[in-house]
Each structure stands twice: as C-alpha cells, then as structure tokens.
Amino acid sequence: MTVTAPAAEPRAGSAAARVAAGQDIVFNPLDPAFRADPYPVYARLRREAPILRTKGTLILSRYEDVLAVMRSRKFSVRLIPDTVVKQAARLRFEDYGQMLRFLQTSIVFTDNPEHMRLRRLVNQAYSNEAITALLPVLTDRIERLLATHAARGGCDIMADIAVPLPIDILCDWMAVDDEARPGIAEKVHAVRYLLDPGMMNRSAFQKAASSMRELTGYFGEHAARIRKSGKDTIIARLCEAQVDGAGLTEEEIAFACVMSFVAGTETTQCLIGNLVDAILDHREKFEALGDDAASIRSAIEEVTRYETPLQFTKRLAVEDCTVGGIDISAGEQILLCLGSANRDGEVFEAPDELRFDRKGTAHIGFGFGMHSCLGALLARVQGDAFLKVLLSGYGDFERVDPERRWQANSLILRGPERLDIRFSSQRGTA
C-alpha cells in the first residue's frame, strides 16, 4: 500500500481538517527504507496527516485515535476473512473454503456474540495457571539452547533460538511428538500468510490450503489421542471446556490449535529478536536490571512498546459513527498503526528512547479490549524467561553484522530477519 498525503478533501467539521495542507507523505510499508526505520514516517503522519484517507482506507497513527477504535463496538474484525475472499477471487483460486471457515470461526476474527462464546471457551485452556505451569519446561529449553550456542561462540538468534522456541513450547503444551514438529512449523508458516492476504499469490494460496488441510487433519486425530491418554494439555482443556453445557466442536478444537500456532509463534519470535537487538544497542541498561523480576517485566513491556512486534491491525466500520472526533462511514476500512501509536509523544515522554522506568499509560502492542491478543501472556512469559536466563548467565554480546536486516515476509510484523551475534557463558567466572 502506497499512500501520499494530502488525501481527498476532509469532511467539513471533521477532525481531518487538522491535516496540514501541502505536505507530501509517502506511506509504503513495502518500501525497504520504511522497513528499516518506519518511525520518521509515523512521526510525520501523527504530526501532518493523523487522519489519512486513501483508496477506501482510513489510516490512523495517533495513540488516542487507535485506542478509540479498538475500544468501540462499532467496528468489526472480519476484514481479513473478507480480504482473503477478494484476493482468492482476484487470483481465480477456488479451494479456500476450509481456510475461510478457519478464519471466520476463529476467536481472532469473530465479532460478538460468537466471539464471546469462543473467548469464554478458549480462555479455559489459556488460563494464567496453565501458562505459568509451562515455566519449568520453557526455562529448561532456553537454558539448553543458549548453552549449546554459547559453546559455539554465538548464533543467529532468529533461526537458532527465536524461531524454534515458541513452536516447541506450543508443541510441548499440546504433547506433539518430536517427529511431527518440523512439518508443523513449515505448515504453520504457510498458513500464517492468511493474516497478510494482500501479499499472497496463487502459489501461496495453494500452499496455505494444503497446509491447512494437513494441520487440521493432524490436530483432529491428535485431539482424539489426547482424550484417550488423559494427559493434561491445552488440547485436553479445549476438549473439556464448557459454557452453558456446550463445548467446542471437533473442527473448532483443531482450528483453535492451528490458530494458537499461527497467532502465537511469529509475534513471539519477533519479540525475542527485538529484545536481543535492544540489548546490543543498550547493553548497560539491560545489565542494570540484574535479576530483579519486576525490572525484567518492565523491560519486556518497554521493548514491546519501543519496537512493537505487531505493527498494524485492521478494522471495518459496521455503521456510520464518530469515534474520537473522527467521522467514519459504514464499510470504511481502518488501518490502525500500533507501532506509531506506541511512539506517540503526546502520550509517552521521549517516545524514541528506551526507558525501563517508564510509568503511566500502557502500550497497546498486544492490542486492547475484547480483541486483545489471546497469546499475550504466553508471549510475555516466554520473553520474561528468555531475558532472565540470558542476562543471568551470558554476556560479551557482540553484533556480527552491523547492518540490521528486518523481516520482509509480512506487512504486519516487525522483527529481525536474522540476527547474528557472538556471546559467551559467564557461569563459573568470577
């Protein structure tokens, strides 16, 4: 999407009248320069074109505007499923029925009352207690990964740690056999493109469709095995969940498993990559954290604000409305720039600085309200455990390649494509 301001004439009396005239702003998330550093563009949007309309899309970049839309019930989250249908039609791809059901019946892309039914059921599996119980397994995996690569003098944090860790943790939680894990990771990556349907070509649709069939087939059969085994896994909890005497269907259970991977792995990968990238630039700040649990949690939140893994989310207006002083028409698409909102100087003091003692307004890196990220706690727990182990036992961090390389296979995610570092174990040293 390439957007140049000024946009069409603002509506009389609307907040769009505040957009500065005569200023050209190119907003193109595909631009390599934007990927390398989107924050100057965000700053100009907030300052000169905070309410920008183009090609049927309303782009919002200020914190209060983004938050107002996420708080309102006058917007739908069904835009991604609708876009999948349009993109498939454009490419003359017809085998998308199962993928569409997956999206339309997912907690991520449903509105009330269906969303509330799914949320109440799925929350029984994704309880704080269940996620916290993963800590010993999670910590052990992180310890072994870091020890292995420290002995080698370093690694690519993304490929060697950030990518496999969240996949393996979810597989652990679902009691997935080791031999099935590599195939799951590959197929989840293919299905994940459904969250960026505008970037999908026919080949991507074909791969996503076949991967979807195989994943739902696997997790449908796996759920049956889990029921017989009596193991306490997230799948068992999904099978047992009940609201008003009714539970999830077999297909909904399989879909919930797949969505756990689709929505909960690559954002966590980006968070871990962004944490290490921040350590390399702000070593003294991280070293000062010590082993203080509250300070480490604050660091996770601040890095999430500072380098938001999920940069954008979308909404669709279901009726004419005015939200946050902005006149919005039914059917209008809204692009919410979370990465920009989290750097808004009207809300965050010195927003372009990493400050672990930051107080006050919370970031919206994991969304807000009824559609806040279901896997946010799991991502936070993984980031927290990773940072504790890394800072307590390892040091001498050094960036191998001074040029950062940001991932380019998603419009909505921000994290390193690869991050080669040198580091060593500090255990046993004085």
Beta strands, then each sheet from edge to edge (+ up, - down):
strand 1: 3-5
strand 2: 25-27
strand 3: 51-54
strand 4: 57-60
strand 5: 75-76
strand 6: 154-156
strand 7: 312-317
strand 8: 321-323
strand 9: 326-328
strand 10: 333-337
strand 11: 394-399
strand 12: 405-406
strand 13: 416-418
strand 14: 420-425
sheet 1: 1+ 2-
sheet 2: 3+ 4- 10- 7+ 5-
sheet 3: 6+ 14- 11+
sheet 4: 8+ 9-
sheet 5: 12+ 13-
end
